[in-house]
Amino acid sequence: MRSLDRLAIIDQKPYLTKRELALLWNKRGKNLDNKVQTLLGKGELISLKNGLYVTKTYLQRQLGNIAYVEFIANILYYPSYLSLEYVLQKENIIPEAIYDFTSITNKTTRRYQNKLGSFSYRSLKPELFIGYREIGFNGSHMIKIATKTKALFDWLYLKTFTISLSQELKFDLRINWELFDKNDVIEFGQYAAVSQVKKMNQIYKIISQEVK
């Protein structure tokens, strides 16, 4: 494959693994490492995390495209889906400004920082790795992102309550309950049943009374 062809492929990919670079450049070991480090030093290759990269050219084409960053949030730590505060703010459920791309994984908790932003991953048991939808990105790729109800469930599931469930849910957390309807309550109840956690069933009962 000609060098120009390889460059065109590299510049069209939303992310590149070290294995892909090895195949495209036909380099291995120290030769591959040296080429990666050289391009990183020149700023032509951007590190998303150890072993995962994107070209400066591709990244410049994605400036202002939040969907690309959401897609990368899924890729940085797999499997994962966007949820928690990021989705709740995006759906106007909570008023706080959120700067992290927060996600759920069924693996251990993890955090990454790169030129795209800060990415945090909280862990839930495999049975609760549900409640997300897939949105198309760039043709063949998909973004996994929680429904607003699942994002709320995940957030409350991982939250420590210090006063009382009722007071914090109704007042202190400043949740915009007007954006939920009875179907959302039913959905929340399904997750609570799967969780088999007493706190979540109590929250479900409170929400059932709060959402008209």
N, C-alpha and C positions, 0 to 999 in steps of 0.2 A: 504494500500500500504506500502511495506517495506521501511525503511529509505534509503537503497541502491538504490531502484527503484526511490524514490523521488530525490535523489542526481543526479542520471543519467539524469533525465528529466531536472532538473535545469541547469545542466552543458551543455546541448545540445541546450538551448534556446538563441537566439541572444539578447533578452531583457526579463525582467521579471517585471510585474506590481505587486503592493502590493497585489492586489486581487488574483493573481495567487499564490503568496507566501503563502497567508492565506489558500488557498485551499490545496496546497501541504504539508504545515506544520500542517494543522488543528489547526491554532492558530488565535486568534482574539484580538483586542484591545491592551492593554498594553503588553500582552504576545507576540503578533506579533511584536510590536514596539521594545521591548527589544531584541528579537532574531535578528531583522534587524540591530539594533545598535551594537550588539555584533559582528556580522559578518562583518559589515562595519569597526568596530574598528580593527578587526583582518586582514582586507584587503582581506578577502575571497569573499566579496560582494562589488561591485563597484557601486557607485551612478552615474547615467547618468543625472538625475534631481530628484526633489522631487517625490517619488512614482514610479520611474523607475530605474531598476537596471540590472546589468549583473554580472555573476560570474567571479572571477579572472581566473578560469580554462578556461572558454570560451574565455575570452579576450586574454589570452596568445596564444590561437590557431589562433587568427586573426591578430597577429602582422604583420604589413606590408601590410595588405589587405585593400586597400583604398576603395574597394567596400563595406566593412562592415561599415566603417565610413559614407559613402554616404547613406547607408541604414538607419543608426541611425539618420542622419540629417532629413530624412523624418519622422521618428518616434517621435523625440523629440517634434515636433510641427506639429499637424495634422489639416487640410490638408496642405501640402507644397510640393514644388518640388525644386530641386537644380537649380540655375540660376545665373544671374548677373556675378560678377567678377570671381567667382570660375569656372564657365563653360567657360567663355571667355578666361581665362588663360589656362584651360585644353585643349581648342581647338586652342590655339596659336593665338587668335584674338587680345589680348592685351599683351604687353611685361612685365607688372608689375608682381612681385611675390605676390601672394595672399595667406594669411595664414588662413583666415576664410573660413568656409563652408557656403556660402551665398545662401539663398533660398528665394522663393516667397511664400506668404501665402495670403489667402483672409480674414484672421483675423487681429488682431492688431499686430504691430511691436513687436518683442521679441528677446531676446538674451540669450544664454546659454553657460556656460563654464564647461567643465568636463575633465577627463583624456584623452579623445579622441581629444580634441581641442576646438576651439571657433566656435559657430554656431549662425549666425545672420539671421533674418527673416524680410523681408520688405513686406509691404502690397500693394496689388493691388485689384481693385474692382473685384467682382466675374466674370464678363463677360470676364476679361482678364486672368482668371485662366485656361489657355489653352496653347497649344504649347509645351507640354512636351511628352517625350516618356517613356516607362517603360522597364527597363532592368532587367532580372532575376538575383536574388541573392539567393544562398543557397537553390535551389529547389523551394520551394513554395512562396518565398518572391520576391518582386519587388522593384526596385529603380526608383523613378520618377525624371527625369532630363530633363531640357529644351533642345530643339534643339539649335544649335549655333545662329540661327537667332532669336529665341524667347529670348534667354539670352541677345542678343544685344538689342532687343526691350525693354525688361524690364529695362535694365541698362540705356538706353537713356530716357525712359519714366520717370524714377525717378530722373534723373540728372538735376541739375540746370545749365543752360548755361549762362555764364557771358559776353562773347564777341560777337560772332555771330555763328549761327548754322553752316554755311558753313565752316568757318575757323576752328572751333573746330573739326568738323567731319572729315575734310580732313587732318588736320595737327596736332593739339594740342593733340588729344586723342590717336594718334598713333595706330589707328585701322588698322589691316592687311586686307585691302579690297580685296586682291588677293585670299583670302580663301572663298570669296562669289561669287556666280554666279547669273544668271538671275532668276533661280528658287527661290533662297533665297530672292531676291528682291520682287518677287511676294508674297512669304510667309510674308515678312515684311509688305507689303502693306495690306494684309488681316488683320493683327493685328492692323494696323493703322486705318483701316476702322471701326473695332470693337470698338476701343478706343474712336472715335469721338472727338479726341483732336487735335486742330489745329497744335500744335508743332509737333506731330507725323506725320501728313500728310506732313508738310514741310520737315521733315527729310526724309520721304519716297521719295519725289521728288529729294532731293539732292543725296540720295543713288542710285536712278535710273540712275543718270548721272555718278556717280562715278564707279559703277560696270559695267564692260564691258562684 
